Amino acid sequence: MPQNIAERERLEQLDVLTFVYPVWFGTPPAMLKGYLERVVGSGIGFGPEADDPKPLANVRLVQISTSSSSTPWLNEKGVPSALHTLFDTYIAEVFGAHATYRLHLDAITQNMGEQRAAARLREVQDFADRVCAEANADRWDRVRAKSES
């Protein structure tokens, strides 16, 4: 599909790829799975013989997820460890992500109150600042190395 090719070309220009999604029934939405399979994974081979370039090489893979459930309950059900295995291990390795970052916001409900909502937004801002600072530092290191060679 031509739009998948165009999207894959955009991925090659990224320093950071961020997915923001709700955790539904312990998993990300099907739309995210479809994006990973049909766009990020399109046209690449897998396995020991595959020498295709990794579509997320040099990209930081970031996930920010939300849930109305509490962290202790999610931990009891194994949701965080499953998401870690899926994204931080499998997806990162198969697609060649430079690094992975994950922030989960629990107990996000319509009745959470303005102060709690503002505090959670500050968490997201601090998290984004850290990821972007690391990406910018790496970018400057690449520019500096290129100019010295």
N, C-alpha and C positions, 0 to 999 in steps of 0.2 A: 504494500500500500504506500503510495507516495507520501501521505501525511506521516506515516511511521518513519520513513527515511528522513524527512525534514526534521522530525522531533529528535531522531538519533543524532543528526548533525548538530542540533542545539546542545545535546548532552555533552558533546565533545568540547564545547566552549565553557562548560560550567566549572566552578570551583566547589560549589555546594548545591546539592539536590535535596530539597526538603519535602517531606510528606507530612501533612497534618491531617489526622483522621480520628474518628471515634472508634473505640474498641466495641464491636458488636458481637455478642455471644462468644467472647474470647478471641476474636480474630479481627483483622482489618477488613474494611469493606471489600467486596468482590471487585470493585472498580480499580482498587490499587493492585490487586493480583493481576487483573487484566492488563494494566499499564506495564507492569513488570514483564509479563509474558509476551505481550504483543508489540510493545515498543522497545523497551530496554533489551529484551532477549531476542528480538527479531534478527534473523540473519547470522546468528553466531552459533558455533558448534560447541559442544560440551564433551568432556572426557579427556583422557590422557593424550589423544592424538590431536585435539583441537588446538590450533595455533592462531585463532581469530583474535584480533585486538579486543581487550576488555572494554565494554562500553562505559564503565564508570571509573576507568583508570584516572588517577589524580583528582577524583571527586570525593568530597566528604558527603556521606549519606546520612541525612538527618531525619529522625522521625519524632514528631510531637503528637502524642496520642492523648485522648481524653476518655474518661469512663465515668459513669454515675456511681460505679461500685467503689468500695474502699480498697486501698492497697493491701491491707491484711487479707481481705476476702479474695482478691485477685491472686495474691501469693499462694493462698491455700489451694486455689484451683490450678496453679501452675501457669497462669497466663503470662506474667513477665518473663519467665524462663523460656516459654515457647516463642515469644516474640524475639527474645535475644537470640535463640538458636536460628530462627528464620532469617532475621535481618542482619544481626551483627556477625553471624558466622556464615550461614549458607549464601544469602544474597550478596553479601560483601565479597566473599571469596569467588563465587561464580562470575560476578560482574566486575570484579577487580576494584572495588571501592578503596580509596586511599585510607579512609577512617570512617568509623560509624559513631553516631551520637544519638542518644535516646533520652527523651523527657516524657514522662507520663504524668498527667494531671488527673488525680482521682477525685471522686465525690463532686463531679461537675453536674450540678442540677439547676433547675430553674429557680429553686428556693435557696440558693447558696448565699445570698446577700452580697451587697455591693463591696464591702470591705474584703471579703474572701475572694471575690472575683478580681478585684484590683490587685490583691496579693498574688494571685495565680498569674495574672498578666505580667507582673513584675518578674516572676520566675521565668516566664517565656522570654522576656526582654533580656534578662541576665544571661540566659542560656544562649540566645541568638548572638549577643555581644561576644561571648566566649568563642563560639564556633567561627564567627566572622573574623575575629582578631587572629585566630590561628590560621584561617584561610588566607588572610591578607599577609601575614608574616611569611607564609610559604610562597605566596605569589611574588613578594619582593625578593625572597631568596632566589627564586628561579630567574627573575629579571637580572639580579646582580650577577648570578653565575653566568648567564648568557652574555652579559656585557663584558665580563672578564675573560671570556674565551675567544 
